[in-house]
Amino acid sequence: MNREEFYHLLRASSRIIEHERGQRGIDTDVHPARILVLGSQSILGSWHEDYLPEEATYSIEMDVALLPTEDDVMFFDDPAQELVDIIDASIGEGTLFQDEFEIYVQGVEQKTAVLPEGWQARLIEVRGRDYGIRSKVLCLDPYDLCAAKMARLEMKDRSYIAALVRAGDIDVDMLQRRLSQVTDPRMTPALCAQAEDFIAALRRKD
């Protein structure tokens, strides 16, 4: 996914979300939605694809969650789920949108990601107004993103992290420190051991 496609998906997501919020009576110009980009393409909030290894940007999917505002909570029963369901139906996998543009959005809830303590304070804001994005867009800090991937460590996650380390974008020591800040119980002792083994392997290759 390149930056143009990144902005295209954000613009489409924002348009859908703000339309639905406006229908409920929210002044979306004064109180825009907060979109959180999770998953591998969140890295584009920090670096241009020209400076990233190919493994970091090959995905055609972008994971998007909603961080509900006070207005969202007031006007929706379950804003985080309701709005991403609408996104899925409109520009998600298997839609006409994907058929036309060969990229799509996967609507998710923020709680699906296993993140280190303090991740909210490290979010990176994407300045999207110049690209027609009405909502506030936030992306994960690259180290928080990689720490979240360490909670799964599927082959694609391993390739992604290893490529960023080889490129010099991610420092192994800093990644290990960030991993130590994950207190989510879903990060089981077995997963922690697996993550530590992977970090040791990264050090050997480095």
N, C-alpha and C positions, 0 to 999 in steps of 0.2 A: 504494500500500500504506500503510495506516495503522498506528499503533503496536500496536493490538490484533491485527492480522493478522501483524505482525512477531513479536510474542511467540508467537502461535499456531504459526507455522512453526518457531520456535526450540524451543518446547516439544515439538512432534511430532518434530523432528530429534533432540533430546536423548533423548527416550523410546526411540526406535529404537536409537540408538547405545549408550546405557547398557544396554539389554536385551542386545544382542549382546555387549558387553564382559562383562557379568555371566555370560552363558552360558559364557564362556571362563575364568571363575574370577577376574576382576578385582573387587576390592572398590570398587565405583563410588561409594560414599559417601565413602570415604577418598581415593580417587584418581579424581576425575571426569575425563571427557574434555574436551578443549579444542577448541571449535568456532570456526572463523574465518569470519566473514561477509565475502565479497568482493562486488564489483559495486555497482551503484547503491544498493541498499537498505542497504548498510553505513552510509550516512549517518545512518540512524535510530539508530545507536549514539551519535551526537553531538547531534542535534537532534530535537525533536518535529516531526511533520509539519505542525503548525499554523504553524510558523515557517519552513517551507521552501517554495520555489516548487513549483508543481504538477508541473513537468517532472522534479523530483527524486524524486517518489514515485509516478509513474503506473504503474510496472512491477508486474506480478503475480508476478514471479519473484524468488526470493532465491537467490543463489549461496552455497553452503556448502562449506567444506573442513574437513578434520580436521588438527589439529596433533598428531601422535602423541606420547603420553607414553612413558616407559620401559616401562610395563606393556603398552601397545599393541604396541610393537615385540617384546616378549617373547612375547605370546600370539597375534599375527597375523603372517602371512607378509608382507602388504603392507597395513597398517592403513588408510593414507590412502585407498587405492583401494577396498579391500574394503568399508569402512563407508559410503563415499559411494555405492557401487553399490547397497547395500541401501536407502539413503535414496531414490535415484532410483526404485527399483522400488516403493517404498511410497508416497511422497508427491511424486513427480516429475511431469513433464509427461505428460499423457495418462492419469494414474491416476484412480481413483475419488475420491481425495482432491481433486484439482483440479476434477473435475466437481461435487463437493459444495460446496467453499469458494471456487472460482474464483481460487485462488492456489496456488503450488507451489514446491518447492525444486529447484534444479539442483545436483546434487553435482559438485564440481570438485576438482582438486588445487591446492594453494597455488601450485605452480610455474607454473601457467598464467598467473598475473598478473605483469606487468612492473612491479616496484616499486622505489622509490628505496632507496638504502642507508640502513640504520638503521630501516627501517619497523617491525621487531619491537618496538623500544623505545618506539614511539609508539602502539602498539595501545591501543584504548579498551575497557575491560571493561564489559560490560552486566551489571548486577546483576539476575539473573533468578530467584533463589531465591524471591522473593515472588510470582513468576508461574508457579511450578511447573517451572522449568527447572533440571534437576539438574546439567547440565554447565557448565563455565566457558565463557562466550561472549565472544569478542573481535571487535571491528570495526576496520576501517582508520581511521586518522586521515584527515579529509576531504581534506587536501592530498595525501596518499599515494594516496587513492582517485582524485582527479582526475588526478594524474600518471600513474597506471596507464591511465586512459582516454585520455590523450594518446598512448599507444603504439598506439592503434587509430584514434581520431578518425573513427569512423563518424558519420553525421549525428546519430544519437541521442546519441552522446557529446558532440558539439559543442553540441547543444541543452542537454544536462544541465549542462555546465560553464558555458556562457554564462548560463544561468538563475541559477546560484549566484553568479556574479560580479555580475549585475544586482541581485540581492537583497542584496548586501553580505556574503554568507556566505564568499566566497572572495576573497582579495586577489590581484590579478594578479602583483604583484612577488613575493609569497611563493610563489605557484604556480610562477613561473619558477625561483626558487631551488630549489624541491623537484624540479622537472624536471631541473635540472642534476645532481642526485644519483643519477639513473638511470644505472647502468653496465651494465645487462643488454645483452648483444650483440644481442638481438632489437630493441633500440631503434637501428635502423640510421641512418646519416647522412641518408638520405632521410626517414625518419620524424621525426628531429630537426628537419630543415628545415621539414617540414610543421607540426610542433608550434610552432616559433618563429613561423611565419607566422600561425598561429591566435592565439597570444598577442598578436602585433602587432595583429591585428584586434580582439581584446578590448579592447586599450588605446584604440583609436580609438572604439569604441562607449562606453567608459567616460568 
